[in-house]
Each structure stands twice: as structure tokens, then as C-alpha cells.
Amino acid sequence: IISEDQFRQLEKIKTIGSTYMAASGLNDSTYDKAGRSHIRAMADYAMRMMDQMKYINEHSFNNFKMKIGLCYNHVYPTKKQLL
């Protein structure tokens, strides 16, 4: 799903166990300062993941559950990245 063109502003950060982390607008080419489309892309991606989980549950007789958290904030470079 994340490789689809509508989610081009997103980047998978990491997967740890059952936790999946993605971010949007991390660099100038994906950050939409005026329209904030990178935020909408992240929310749309979360909803698409929920739809996919529902489909998997219906067709595999499972009952997987998903929790989604969205946070909007600026990313500041660390001191090490500035050097």
C-alpha cells in the first residue's frame, strides 16, 4: 500500500514486533507547507490500512485488531545531525 503513488509522501520508518511506524513530510520533496497534503496522505494511509485489516479478517477467519496514533509536529535535527 505504501508504494502506491498517492502515498509517495510517506516513508516507512521501522517495524518492531507488531508495531509499524511511518512518517510523512520528512524532507523538502515530501513536505507540503502550504496545503499540508502530506498530513492528509498519512490519515488516508491509516484508513486504508484499517480497511485492509478488515478484509484480511473477513477472508482468513481471524480477528486482528489495529490501533492507530497520529501525531503532527515538526521534526528537529539532533545536534549530531547539525555537525
N, C-alpha and C positions, 0 to 999 in steps of 0.2 A: 504494500500500500504506500509506504513512504517514498518509493521510487516513482510514483505517478507524478506527472507534470504539475498538477495543482498543489502538490506538497513540496515543490522544489525549494522552498524557503526553510524547510525543516532539516535538521540533522539528528541522526541517532547518536546519542552520547554514550550510553552503555546499557548493558543488560546484566543484572546481578540476580541470580536465582530467578524468581518470578517477577522481578521489578524491571521495567523498561523505562528508560529515560530518553527524552528527545527535547530539542530546543529549537527555537526559530529566531531569525533575525540576528544571528551572531556576528555577521560581518556586513560590510557595506553593500555587497551584492544581494544580500537576502533581507536587509533591514529596510523597511518601508516607513520612513519617519513621518511622511505626510498622511498616507492612507491607512497605516497600521495593518496592511493586508497580511503580514506575517503572523499577527495575533489571530486573525480570523482563520488562517490556514491551520494553525495549531488546534484551535477549537474544532474545526471541521474534521481534522485528523482524529481527534479524540472521539468524536461522534461516529466516525467511520469504523474505528476500532471496536466500539461498543456494538455496532451493527454486525461486524464480522464475528464477534464473540457469540452473539445471539444465534447467528447462522450455524456456527460450529456446534453449539449446544443442541440446537434442533436436529442436526443431522448426525450427531455422534452419541446421542443419549447421555450427554454429560451435563453438568450444572456448574460450569466455570463461572466465577464472579470476577468483576473488574471494578477497581476503584480508580478514579482519575482526579488528579490535582493539577490545577493550572495556576501559575504564578507569573505576574507581569512585573518586571523590574529591569533595571539597567544592569549590564554586566561590566564590571570594572576590572581592568587588568591588575594582576598582582605586581608587587614591587619587582619580583624576579622577571616578569614579562616586560617591564619597562626598561630594564637594563640591557 
